[in-house]
Amino acid sequence: MKILTVSNCPLKESQGSGYVIMGYAEGLRRLGHDVECVGPDAYELLPSVRHAKRWRFALGMALFGMRRRFFSSFDLVEFYGAESWLLVLLLRWLGTRCVLVHHSNGLETLQQLELTRNSGTDTHSGAPRRWYQFRASSLLAQAFKKVDALVLVSRHQHRHAAEMKYQPGDRLLSIETPLPDVFLDQRVDGARPTTLGYCGAWLRTKGTDMLTDAVNQLLKVHPGVTLQLVGVGDDFDKFSVFEPQICERIHVSPFIATKPELMQWYRSISILLMPSYSDSFGLVTAEAMACGCAVVATRTGFAADLQDRQEVMLQAGFTAQDVVAAVTPLLESDALRRRVSMGGYQRVQALRWDTAAQALEGFYVRCSAAKRQH
């Protein structure tokens, strides 16, 4: 098949979504398909403007489709990102012959719903919406229904798409995001220092408000526990976030440049904290599990379908006390921590690129055959 991939994020393997998009593109190429990838640099309007990015992307994608003669030379076009809604509706109105697939790295309508339900607002900052940030859920939902198929990254998202009737069951596919080969089949050591960890940008959507309060409590009650933060950026100041008396036990690494360094960091902690209000998949969760960490997480993304106290420690809710209640048993019972870490380790060994690419190819072949029959 001749496939066009239109991405709403830069095509960089060093970034989470870029890693996924390029991984699938390469996997389909290895299976014999012709795959062209297009990122924002090909269609973004007014890139120097900081606001209304989703609107600029939506209009830019539509204009890009016009310039490419609405992709008439491709067998299948897959869209990453709900910003494709305008182009999808336009293509459907024109009656394009190619198969249209929305390949989600995180179902935006579900993320908006979870943010509202779990944090009280669906804006990433928590601030009131501005004039250019009106809710586009109905437009996104229409686009999800107008494509020929929908590919999702977790069972959690698959259930939501089925409940919302975005697509019939045979046009829905969920594939859990694969891990880089280097993360799989590691030899991990269960004997670890009593160290908590957090990996990623310091964003409200990742539950950093409840994490802050929980860490303040946990490090006071457990004087032998330390915290390591990685990927939070150069501007992060632990003294302005945490209480002063525990800051000497909090260690910050603004960035980690390579996968081997990141793996070594995961191995240096025993418990990873992932208290997100909403998560697309949660690649950090899977990476940490592959490196032998016990993960504490909320019921979102990949973690929503893990076995509590066997593969992960799931929080009961979205407060600091819920974080404390999930972490404390792991600090007090090394046997429980080892059981959870080993269960998580075993669970993620199936997240492999070869099987994921084959599953996606099989689904695309079936969708193409169904399109021809109609």
C-alpha positions in Angstrom: 0.0 0.0 0.0 1.0 3.6 -0.5 0.4 5.3 2.8 0.5 9.0 3.9 1.0 9.8 7.6 0.0 13.3 8.6 1.3 14.1 12.1 0.4 16.9 14.5 3.7 16.7 16.2 7.4 17.0 15.0 8.7 13.8 13.5 11.4 13.4 16.1 12.1 10.0 17.6 13.4 11.7 20.8 9.8 12.9 21.6 7.1 10.6 22.8 4.6 11.0 20.0 7.3 11.3 17.4 8.8 8.1 18.6 5.5 6.3 18.1 4.8 7.8 14.7 8.2 7.1 13.3 8.2 3.6 14.8 5.0 2.6 13.0 6.2 4.2 9.7 9.4 2.2 9.8 7.6 -1.0 10.8 5.2 -0.6 7.8 8.1 0.1 5.5 9.8 -3.1 6.7 6.6 -5.0 5.8 6.9 -3.7 2.2 4.6 -0.6 2.3 5.5 2.8 0.8 5.1 5.3 3.7 5.4 9.1 3.5 5.4 11.1 6.7 4.5 14.8 7.0 4.8 16.9 10.1 3.8 20.4 11.1 6.7 22.0 9.2 4.8 21.2 6.0 1.5 22.8 6.8 1.6 25.0 10.0 0.3 28.5 9.5 2.0 31.4 11.2 4.4 29.3 13.2 5.8 32.3 15.0 2.3 32.9 16.6 2.1 31.3 20.1 -1.7 31.1 20.4 -4.6 29.2 18.7 -2.3 26.4 17.7 -5.0 23.9 17.1 -6.9 26.3 14.8 -3.8 27.1 12.9 -3.0 23.4 12.5 -6.6 22.5 11.4 -6.7 25.2 8.7 -3.1 24.4 7.7 -3.8 20.7 7.3 -6.9 21.5 5.1 -4.9 23.8 2.9 -2.1 21.2 2.7 -4.7 18.6 1.5 -5.8 20.9 -1.2 -2.2 21.4 -2.4 -1.7 17.7 -2.5 -4.8 17.2 -4.6 -6.6 15.7 -1.6 -4.2 12.7 -1.5 -5.7 11.0 -4.6 -2.4 9.1 -5.2 -2.5 7.3 -1.8 -4.3 4.1 -0.8 -4.5 5.1 2.8 -4.1 8.3 4.8 -3.6 8.1 8.6 -4.0 11.2 10.8 -2.3 11.7 14.1 -4.0 14.4 16.1 -7.5 15.7 16.3 -6.4 18.9 14.5 -7.2 16.8 11.3 -10.9 17.2 11.9 -11.4 19.9 9.2 -9.5 18.0 6.6 -11.3 14.8 7.4 -14.7 16.4 7.0 -13.6 18.0 3.8 -12.2 14.7 2.4 -15.4 12.9 3.4 -17.5 15.6 1.7 -15.5 15.2 -1.5 -15.9 11.4 -1.4 -12.2 10.5 -1.5 -11.4 7.0 -2.6 -8.5 6.5 -0.2 -9.0 4.9 3.2 -9.0 7.5 6.1 -7.7 6.4 9.5 -7.4 8.4 12.7 -4.4 6.9 14.5 -4.6 8.4 17.9 -1.7 8.8 20.4 -4.3 9.9 22.9 -8.0 10.3 22.2 -8.6 14.0 22.7 -12.3 13.8 23.6 -11.5 11.3 26.4 -8.6 13.5 27.7 -10.9 16.5 27.9 -13.5 14.4 29.7 -10.9 13.0 32.2 -9.4 16.4 32.9 -12.8 17.9 33.7 -13.9 14.9 35.8 -10.6 14.4 37.7 -9.3 17.9 38.1 -12.3 20.2 37.7 -11.3 21.8 34.4 -10.4 20.6 30.9 -7.7 23.2 30.3 -4.1 22.0 30.7 -3.1 25.0 32.9 -6.3 24.9 35.0 -7.0 28.6 34.0 -10.3 29.6 32.5 -10.6 29.2 28.7 -9.6 32.1 26.5 -11.6 33.3 23.5 -9.8 31.1 21.0 -10.0 28.0 23.2 -13.6 27.1 22.7 -14.5 23.4 23.2 -14.3 21.5 19.9 -15.4 18.1 21.3 -18.4 17.8 18.9 -16.2 18.6 15.9 -13.6 16.1 17.0 -16.3 13.4 17.5 -17.7 14.0 14.1 -14.2 13.5 12.6 -13.8 10.3 14.5 -17.0 9.1 13.1 -16.3 10.2 9.5 -13.0 8.3 9.1 -13.0 4.7 7.9 -11.3 3.4 11.0 -9.8 4.4 14.4 -6.6 3.1 15.9 -6.0 3.7 19.7 -3.2 3.1 22.1 -5.0 1.5 25.1 -8.0 -0.7 26.0 -9.1 2.2 28.1 -9.5 4.4 25.0 -10.9 1.6 23.0 -13.8 1.2 25.5 -14.5 4.9 25.4 -14.5 5.0 21.5 -16.9 2.0 21.5 -19.2 3.6 24.1 -19.3 6.8 22.1 -20.0 4.8 18.9 -17.2 6.6 17.0 -16.8 3.4 14.8 -18.3 -0.1 14.6 -16.3 -2.7 16.5 -14.6 -4.1 13.4 -13.2 -0.6 12.6 -11.7 -0.1 16.0 -8.2 -1.3 16.9 -6.2 -0.8 20.1 -2.4 -1.5 20.1 -0.5 -0.7 23.2 2.6 1.4 22.4 5.7 -0.7 21.9 8.9 -0.1 23.8 12.3 0.3 22.2 14.0 -3.1 22.0 16.7 -2.0 24.4 14.1 -1.8 27.2 13.0 -5.4 26.8 14.4 -8.6 28.3 16.5 -6.7 30.8 18.1 -8.3 33.9 16.7 -6.3 36.8 17.7 -6.3 40.4 15.0 -6.2 43.1 17.3 -4.8 45.8 17.0 -1.1 45.4 17.4 2.1 47.5 14.2 3.5 49.0 13.9 6.2 46.3 10.8 7.7 44.7 11.0 9.0 41.2 9.1 11.3 38.8 9.9 11.6 35.1 8.6 14.2 32.7 7.7 17.8 32.3 6.3 19.5 35.5 2.7 20.0 34.2 -0.6 20.3 36.1 -2.1 17.6 33.9 0.4 15.1 35.2 -0.9 15.7 38.7 2.0 17.7 40.0 -0.2 19.5 42.5 -1.1 16.3 44.3 2.4 15.0 43.9 3.9 18.0 45.6 1.6 17.7 48.7 2.1 13.9 48.8 5.9 14.2 48.7 5.9 16.8 51.4 4.0 14.3 53.6 5.9 11.1 52.7 9.4 12.5 53.1 8.5 13.9 56.6 7.1 10.5 57.8 9.8 8.4 56.1 13.2 10.1 56.8 15.2 7.5 54.8 13.2 8.1 51.6 14.6 10.3 48.8 13.0 11.7 45.6 14.6 12.0 42.2 13.1 14.2 39.5 14.2 14.0 35.9 13.1 15.8 32.7 11.5 18.7 34.6 13.6 21.4 32.7 16.2 24.0 33.6 13.6 26.4 35.1 12.4 24.0 37.8 13.3 25.1 41.3 12.7 22.5 44.0 12.8 25.2 46.8 9.8 27.0 45.4 7.8 23.7 45.0 8.6 21.6 48.1 8.9 22.4 51.8 12.5 23.6 52.6 13.2 20.9 55.3 13.0 18.0 52.8 14.7 19.6 49.8 18.1 18.2 50.6 16.6 14.7 49.9 15.2 15.8 46.5 17.6 15.5 43.6 16.8 17.1 40.2 18.1 16.2 36.7 16.6 18.7 34.3 17.2 16.5 31.2 18.5 13.1 30.3 19.9 12.9 26.7 20.0 9.2 25.9 18.0 6.0 26.4 20.8 4.2 28.2 21.1 7.1 30.7 17.3 7.1 31.1 17.3 3.3 31.8 20.1 3.7 34.3 18.0 6.4 36.0 15.0 4.1 36.2 17.2 1.4 37.8 18.3 3.9 40.4 14.8 4.3 41.8 12.4 1.8 43.4 9.0 3.5 43.0 7.9 5.7 40.1 5.1 8.2 40.7 2.6 8.8 37.8 -0.4 10.7 39.4 -1.8 12.0 36.0 -5.3 13.5 35.8 -5.3 12.2 32.2 -2.9 10.2 30.1 -2.7 9.3 26.4 -0.8 6.1 26.9 1.9 6.7 29.5 5.1 5.5 27.9 7.1 6.5 31.0 5.0 4.0 33.0 5.8 1.1 30.6 9.5 2.1 30.5 9.8 2.2 34.3 8.1 -1.2 34.6 10.5 -2.7 32.0 13.4 -1.4 34.2 12.0 -3.1 37.4 10.3 -0.1 39.1 7.1 -0.5 41.1 4.7 2.2 39.6 2.1 4.2 41.4 -0.5 5.5 39.0 -4.0 6.8 38.4 -6.6 4.9 36.4 -5.8 6.5 33.1 -4.1 5.4 29.9 -2.1 2.2 30.0 -2.3 2.0 33.7 -6.1 1.8 33.7 -6.1 -1.8 32.7 -3.2 -3.1 34.8 -3.8 -5.3 37.8 -3.8 -3.4 41.0 -1.2 -4.6 43.6 0.1 -7.1 41.1 1.4 -5.1 38.2 0.9 -1.5 39.5 -0.3 0.3 42.6 -3.4 2.2 41.5 -4.6 5.3 43.3 -8.1 5.3 44.6 -8.6 8.9 43.5 -7.0 12.1 42.5 -5.8 13.7 45.7 -2.5 13.9 47.6 -3.9 11.5 50.2 -4.6 9.0 47.4 -0.9 9.2 46.4 0.2 8.7 50.0 -2.1 5.8 50.5 -0.8 4.0 47.4 2.9 4.6 48.1 3.0 3.8 51.8 2.4 0.1 51.5 5.3 -0.2 49.0 7.6 1.7 51.5 6.5 -0.5 54.4 6.6 -3.9 52.6 9.6 -4.8 50.4 7.8 -8.1 49.5 4.9 -6.1 48.0 7.1 -3.7 46.2 9.1 -6.6 44.6 5.8 -8.4 43.7 4.4 -5.3 41.9 7.7 -4.5 40.2 8.0 -8.1 38.9 4.4 -8.2 37.8 4.9 -4.9 35.9 8.1 -6.1 34.4 6.5 -9.3 33.0 3.4 -7.4 31.7 5.4 -5.0 29.4 7.5 -7.7 27.8 4.8 -8.1 25.1 5.1 -4.5 24.0 7.2 -5.2 20.9 7.5 -3.3 17.6 7.4 -6.3 15.3 4.0 -7.6 16.6 2.6 -4.0 16.8 3.5 -3.3 13.1 2.1 -6.6 12.0 -1.2 -5.9 13.8 -1.5 -2.5 12.3 -0.7 -3.8 8.8 -3.4 -6.5 9.1 -5.9 -4.0 10.2 -5.1 -1.6 7.3 -5.3 -4.4 4.8 -8.8 -5.4 6.1 -9.9 -1.7 6.1 -8.7 -1.3 2.5 -10.5 -4.5 1.4 -13.7 -3.3 3.0 -13.5 0.1 1.4 -13.1 -1.6 -2.1 -16.2 -3.7 -1.5 -18.3 -0.7 -0.8 
